[in-house]
Amino acid sequence: MGLGLICAAIVLYVFVLHHNPASAQEYPVKGFDVSHHQGDIQWQQISPQRYQFVYLKATEGGDFKDRKFQDYWLQAREHGLRVGAYHFYRLCRDGAIQAQNFIETVPNKADALPPVIDLEYDSNCINTYTREQLLKEIQVMHDRLYQHYGKQPIFYISKSFYNIVLAGEFSKTPLWVREYHGKPDLKGKPKWLFWQHTNQGTIKGINKAVDLNVFNGNEDDWTRFLEHNGIYPLKKVEDLPPK
């Protein structure tokens, strides 16, 4: 292969095919998300300075609880990481039932990140509700988590689900967008809060590929986001007045 073809192949891989777009590097606040699929994690090897946040899968549908959640939750917090939990929403289950599953599983901690509802297409469930009914059920779960935890929930969304189901709805709910082929680009151009830019990341201490994310802002923006949610430096949490 000639030098020109080699260079062309490298450019194609780096700028078109590679699953970790360079554009994600411009965001200084970085994090990752995991579930039991990542297996045993050596949390002591993961730097809270390099990764400012981690989200853990807690629940799915009306009764599934991730078997690694409790261990991850305790260990990640013990090692100084800023931790939140997410729920995989099943499109054929009532929102109230799913909310209760999450609330029974995820502790209500003042220093935890806001709860996340993972909304994406589920081929086994997509025809259970009409769009209007589905929006009502999602609203029920959203409101119950907001009431219980006192923090505005976040929607993790796939581009297709947002454009077809959510576009124009829940205007005050922050978005966490899964997009591996460039920056998030959603119908109506809503502002996004988190961006999952690859599912093939590598982190020392985790043996399997991991989802990597960035926060839409700089360190000062991140601090304001935390303070808006009543979250302060870990060493100060114990000094806060009780609720």
C-alpha positions as a Markdown table, in Angstrom:
| # | Residue | x | y | z |
|---|---|---|---|---|
| 1 | Met | 0.0 | 0.0 | 0.0 |
| 2 | Gly | 1.4 | 3.4 | -1.0 |
| 3 | Leu | 2.0 | 6.2 | 1.6 |
| 4 | Gly | -0.9 | 8.2 | 0.2 |
| 5 | Leu | -3.3 | 5.3 | 0.7 |
| 6 | Ile | -2.0 | 4.7 | 4.2 |
| 7 | Cys | -2.5 | 8.3 | 5.2 |
| 8 | Ala | -6.0 | 8.3 | 3.7 |
| 9 | Ala | -6.9 | 5.2 | 5.7 |
| 10 | Ile | -5.7 | 6.8 | 8.9 |
| 11 | Val | -7.7 | 10.0 | 8.2 |
| 12 | Leu | -10.8 | 7.9 | 7.5 |
| 13 | Tyr | -10.4 | 6.0 | 10.8 |
| 14 | Val | -9.7 | 8.9 | 13.0 |
| 15 | Phe | -12.3 | 11.3 | 11.7 |
| 16 | Val | -15.0 | 9.1 | 10.4 |
| 17 | Leu | -15.0 | 5.6 | 11.9 |
| 18 | His | -13.4 | 6.0 | 15.3 |
| 19 | His | -16.0 | 5.8 | 18.1 |
| 20 | Asn | -14.3 | 8.4 | 20.3 |
| 21 | Pro | -14.6 | 11.6 | 18.4 |
| 22 | Ala | -11.9 | 14.2 | 19.0 |
| 23 | Ser | -14.6 | 16.8 | 19.6 |
| 24 | Ala | -15.5 | 15.3 | 22.9 |
| 25 | Gln | -12.0 | 16.1 | 24.2 |
| 26 | Glu | -12.8 | 19.8 | 24.3 |
| 27 | Tyr | -15.1 | 19.2 | 27.3 |
| 28 | Pro | -13.1 | 19.2 | 30.6 |
| 29 | Val | -15.7 | 17.5 | 32.8 |
| 30 | Lys | -15.7 | 13.8 | 32.1 |
| 31 | Gly | -17.4 | 10.8 | 33.4 |
| 32 | Phe | -18.6 | 7.2 | 32.7 |
| 33 | Asp | -21.5 | 4.9 | 33.3 |
| 34 | Val | -21.5 | 1.2 | 34.2 |
| 35 | Ser | -23.8 | -1.7 | 35.0 |
| 36 | His | -23.2 | -5.3 | 36.0 |
| 37 | His | -21.9 | -6.0 | 32.5 |
| 38 | Gln | -18.6 | -4.4 | 33.5 |
| 39 | Gly | -18.1 | -7.0 | 36.2 |
| 40 | Asp | -15.7 | -6.4 | 39.1 |
| 41 | Ile | -14.4 | -2.9 | 39.1 |
| 42 | Gln | -11.2 | -1.8 | 40.9 |
| 43 | Trp | -12.6 | 1.6 | 42.1 |
| 44 | Gln | -9.4 | 2.5 | 43.9 |
| 45 | Gln | -7.6 | 2.7 | 40.5 |
| 46 | Ile | -10.1 | 5.3 | 39.1 |
| 47 | Ser | -9.2 | 8.9 | 39.7 |
| 48 | Pro | -11.9 | 11.3 | 40.9 |
| 49 | Gln | -9.8 | 14.1 | 39.4 |
| 50 | Arg | -9.9 | 12.6 | 36.0 |
| 51 | Tyr | -13.5 | 11.4 | 36.1 |
| 52 | Gln | -15.8 | 13.9 | 37.8 |
| 53 | Phe | -18.9 | 11.7 | 37.7 |
| 54 | Val | -20.1 | 8.2 | 37.3 |
| 55 | Tyr | -23.6 | 6.9 | 36.8 |
| 56 | Leu | -24.6 | 3.4 | 37.8 |
| 57 | Lys | -27.4 | 1.3 | 36.5 |
| 58 | Ala | -29.8 | 0.6 | 39.4 |
| 59 | Thr | -33.0 | -0.7 | 38.0 |
| 60 | Glu | -35.0 | -1.7 | 34.9 |
| 61 | Gly | -38.7 | -1.9 | 34.3 |
| 62 | Gly | -40.9 | -2.8 | 37.3 |
| 63 | Asp | -38.8 | -5.4 | 39.1 |
| 64 | Phe | -35.3 | -5.8 | 37.8 |
| 65 | Lys | -32.5 | -4.6 | 40.1 |
| 66 | Asp | -28.9 | -4.5 | 38.9 |
| 67 | Arg | -27.0 | -7.1 | 40.9 |
| 68 | Lys | -23.9 | -4.9 | 41.1 |
| 69 | Phe | -25.6 | -1.6 | 42.0 |
| 70 | Gln | -25.3 | -1.7 | 45.8 |
| 71 | Asp | -21.6 | -2.7 | 45.7 |
| 72 | Tyr | -20.8 | -0.1 | 43.0 |
| 73 | Trp | -22.7 | 2.6 | 44.9 |
| 74 | Leu | -20.8 | 2.0 | 48.1 |
| 75 | Gln | -17.4 | 1.5 | 46.6 |
| 76 | Ala | -17.5 | 4.4 | 44.1 |
| 77 | Arg | -18.6 | 6.8 | 46.9 |
| 78 | Glu | -16.0 | 5.4 | 49.3 |
| 79 | His | -13.3 | 6.3 | 46.7 |
| 80 | Gly | -14.4 | 9.9 | 46.3 |
| 81 | Leu | -16.3 | 9.7 | 43.0 |
| 82 | Arg | -19.4 | 11.8 | 42.4 |
| 83 | Val | -22.1 | 9.1 | 41.9 |
| 84 | Gly | -25.6 | 9.0 | 40.4 |
| 85 | Ala | -28.0 | 6.2 | 39.4 |
| 86 | Tyr | -30.1 | 5.5 | 36.3 |
| 87 | His | -33.2 | 3.4 | 35.5 |
| 88 | Phe | -33.8 | 1.7 | 32.1 |
| 89 | Tyr | -37.4 | 2.5 | 31.3 |
| 90 | Arg | -39.5 | -0.3 | 29.9 |
| 91 | Leu | -42.1 | 1.1 | 27.4 |
| 92 | Cys | -44.7 | -1.5 | 28.4 |
| 93 | Arg | -44.7 | -0.9 | 32.2 |
| 94 | Asp | -46.5 | 1.7 | 34.2 |
| 95 | Gly | -44.5 | 4.7 | 35.2 |
| 96 | Ala | -45.6 | 4.5 | 38.8 |
| 97 | Ile | -44.4 | 0.9 | 39.1 |
| 98 | Gln | -41.0 | 1.7 | 37.6 |
| 99 | Ala | -40.6 | 4.7 | 39.9 |
| 100 | Gln | -41.3 | 2.6 | 42.9 |
| 101 | Asn | -38.7 | 0.0 | 41.8 |
| 102 | Phe | -36.0 | 2.8 | 41.5 |
| 103 | Ile | -37.0 | 4.5 | 44.8 |
| 104 | Glu | -36.8 | 1.1 | 46.7 |
| 105 | Thr | -33.3 | 0.6 | 45.3 |
| 106 | Val | -31.5 | 3.9 | 45.2 |
| 107 | Pro | -30.7 | 5.7 | 48.5 |
| 108 | Asn | -31.8 | 9.3 | 48.9 |
| 109 | Lys | -28.4 | 10.9 | 49.5 |
| 110 | Ala | -27.9 | 14.7 | 49.6 |
| 111 | Asp | -24.6 | 14.4 | 47.7 |
| 112 | Ala | -25.8 | 12.0 | 45.0 |
| 113 | Leu | -26.3 | 13.2 | 41.4 |
| 114 | Pro | -29.8 | 13.7 | 40.1 |
| 115 | Pro | -31.7 | 10.5 | 39.0 |
| 116 | Val | -31.6 | 9.5 | 35.4 |
| 117 | Ile | -34.4 | 7.8 | 33.3 |
| 118 | Asp | -33.0 | 6.0 | 30.3 |
| 119 | Leu | -35.5 | 6.3 | 27.4 |
| 120 | Glu | -34.9 | 4.4 | 24.2 |
| 121 | Tyr | -36.7 | 2.1 | 21.8 |
| 122 | Asp | -37.6 | -1.3 | 23.2 |
| 123 | Ser | -38.9 | -3.5 | 20.3 |
| 124 | Asn | -40.7 | -5.8 | 22.6 |
| 125 | Cys | -42.8 | -3.0 | 24.1 |
| 126 | Ile | -43.1 | -0.2 | 21.6 |
| 127 | Asn | -46.7 | -0.8 | 20.6 |
| 128 | Thr | -48.1 | -1.1 | 24.2 |
| 129 | Tyr | -49.0 | 2.5 | 24.6 |
| 130 | Thr | -49.9 | 5.3 | 22.2 |
| 131 | Arg | -47.4 | 8.2 | 22.2 |
| 132 | Glu | -49.8 | 10.3 | 24.3 |
| 133 | Gln | -50.2 | 7.5 | 26.9 |
| 134 | Leu | -46.4 | 6.8 | 26.9 |
| 135 | Leu | -45.7 | 10.5 | 27.6 |
| 136 | Lys | -48.2 | 10.4 | 30.5 |
| 137 | Glu | -46.5 | 7.3 | 32.0 |
| 138 | Ile | -43.0 | 8.9 | 31.7 |
| 139 | Gln | -44.4 | 12.0 | 33.3 |
| 140 | Val | -45.6 | 10.0 | 36.3 |
| 141 | Met | -42.1 | 8.5 | 36.8 |
| 142 | His | -40.4 | 11.8 | 36.3 |
| 143 | Asp | -42.6 | 13.5 | 38.9 |
| 144 | Arg | -42.3 | 10.8 | 41.5 |
| 145 | Leu | -38.5 | 10.8 | 41.3 |
| 146 | Tyr | -38.5 | 14.6 | 41.5 |
| 147 | Gln | -40.7 | 14.6 | 44.5 |
| 148 | His | -38.8 | 11.8 | 46.3 |
| 149 | Tyr | -35.2 | 12.9 | 45.7 |
| 150 | Gly | -35.8 | 16.7 | 45.4 |
| 151 | Lys | -33.7 | 17.0 | 42.3 |
| 152 | Gln | -34.7 | 17.5 | 38.7 |
| 153 | Pro | -34.4 | 14.1 | 36.9 |
| 154 | Ile | -32.4 | 13.8 | 33.7 |
| 155 | Phe | -33.5 | 11.9 | 30.5 |
| 156 | Tyr | -30.9 | 9.8 | 28.9 |
| 157 | Ile | -32.1 | 9.4 | 25.3 |
| 158 | Ser | -31.3 | 7.9 | 21.9 |
| 159 | Lys | -31.6 | 10.3 | 19.0 |
| 160 | Ser | -34.4 | 8.3 | 17.4 |
| 161 | Phe | -36.5 | 8.1 | 20.6 |
| 162 | Tyr | -36.2 | 11.8 | 21.2 |
| 163 | Asn | -37.0 | 12.9 | 17.7 |
| 164 | Ile | -40.1 | 10.7 | 17.4 |
| 165 | Val | -41.4 | 10.7 | 21.0 |
| 166 | Leu | -40.0 | 13.5 | 23.1 |
| 167 | Ala | -39.3 | 16.4 | 20.8 |
| 168 | Gly | -41.2 | 19.4 | 22.0 |
| 169 | Glu | -42.0 | 17.8 | 25.4 |
| 170 | Phe | -40.4 | 18.1 | 28.9 |
| 171 | Ser | -38.7 | 21.3 | 28.0 |
| 172 | Lys | -37.3 | 21.7 | 31.5 |
| 173 | Thr | -35.8 | 18.2 | 31.8 |
| 174 | Pro | -32.1 | 18.1 | 31.1 |
| 175 | Leu | -30.9 | 15.7 | 28.3 |
| 176 | Trp | -28.1 | 13.2 | 28.3 |
| 177 | Val | -27.7 | 12.2 | 24.6 |
| 178 | Arg | -26.2 | 9.0 | 23.2 |
| 179 | Glu | -24.4 | 10.0 | 19.9 |
| 180 | Tyr | -21.3 | 8.2 | 18.7 |
| 181 | His | -20.9 | 9.9 | 15.3 |
| 182 | Gly | -20.5 | 13.6 | 16.1 |
| 183 | Lys | -21.9 | 16.0 | 18.6 |
| 184 | Pro | -25.6 | 15.7 | 19.6 |
| 185 | Asp | -28.0 | 17.0 | 17.0 |
| 186 | Leu | -31.6 | 16.6 | 18.0 |
| 187 | Lys | -34.9 | 17.8 | 16.5 |
| 188 | Gly | -35.5 | 21.4 | 17.6 |
| 189 | Lys | -31.9 | 21.9 | 18.7 |
| 190 | Pro | -32.5 | 21.5 | 22.5 |
| 191 | Lys | -29.5 | 22.1 | 24.8 |
| 192 | Trp | -28.0 | 19.0 | 26.2 |
| 193 | Leu | -26.4 | 18.4 | 29.6 |
| 194 | Phe | -24.4 | 15.2 | 29.1 |
| 195 | Trp | -23.1 | 13.5 | 26.0 |
| 196 | Gln | -22.3 | 9.8 | 25.8 |
| 197 | His | -19.8 | 9.9 | 22.9 |
| 198 | Thr | -18.6 | 6.3 | 22.9 |
| 199 | Asn | -19.4 | 2.9 | 24.3 |
| 200 | Gln | -15.9 | 1.6 | 23.6 |
| 201 | Gly | -13.9 | 3.5 | 26.2 |
| 202 | Thr | -11.1 | 2.1 | 28.3 |
| 203 | Ile | -10.5 | 3.0 | 32.0 |
| 204 | Lys | -7.9 | 1.6 | 34.2 |
| 205 | Gly | -9.6 | -0.6 | 36.8 |
| 206 | Ile | -12.4 | -1.7 | 34.5 |
| 207 | Asn | -11.6 | -4.8 | 32.4 |
| 208 | Lys | -14.4 | -4.3 | 29.8 |
| 209 | Ala | -15.3 | -1.6 | 27.4 |
| 210 | Val | -17.1 | 1.3 | 29.1 |
| 211 | Asp | -19.4 | 4.2 | 28.1 |
| 212 | Leu | -17.7 | 7.5 | 28.3 |
| 213 | Asn | -19.5 | 10.8 | 28.8 |
| 214 | Val | -18.8 | 14.6 | 29.0 |
| 215 | Phe | -20.7 | 17.4 | 30.7 |
| 216 | Asn | -21.7 | 20.4 | 28.5 |
| 217 | Gly | -19.7 | 23.1 | 30.2 |
| 218 | Asn | -16.4 | 24.0 | 32.0 |
| 219 | Glu | -15.4 | 23.4 | 35.6 |
| 220 | Asp | -17.3 | 26.5 | 36.8 |
| 221 | Asp | -20.5 | 25.4 | 35.0 |
| 222 | Trp | -20.1 | 22.0 | 36.7 |
| 223 | Thr | -19.8 | 23.5 | 40.1 |
| 224 | Arg | -22.9 | 25.6 | 39.5 |
| 225 | Phe | -24.8 | 22.5 | 38.3 |
| 226 | Leu | -23.8 | 20.6 | 41.5 |
| 227 | Glu | -24.7 | 23.5 | 43.8 |
| 228 | His | -28.0 | 23.9 | 42.0 |
| 229 | Asn | -28.7 | 20.3 | 43.0 |
| 230 | Gly | -27.7 | 21.0 | 46.6 |
| 231 | Ile | -24.4 | 19.1 | 46.1 |
| 232 | Tyr | -21.3 | 20.4 | 47.7 |
| 233 | Pro | -17.7 | 19.1 | 48.1 |
| 234 | Leu | -17.7 | 15.7 | 49.7 |
| 235 | Lys | -15.8 | 16.9 | 52.7 |
| 236 | Lys | -18.5 | 19.5 | 53.5 |
| 237 | Val | -21.6 | 17.3 | 53.1 |
| 238 | Glu | -21.3 | 16.1 | 56.7 |
| 239 | Asp | -21.4 | 19.8 | 57.9 |
| 240 | Leu | -24.6 | 20.6 | 56.1 |
| 241 | Pro | -27.7 | 21.1 | 58.3 |
| 242 | Pro | -30.0 | 18.0 | 58.3 |
| 243 | Lys | -33.1 | 18.1 | 56.0 |
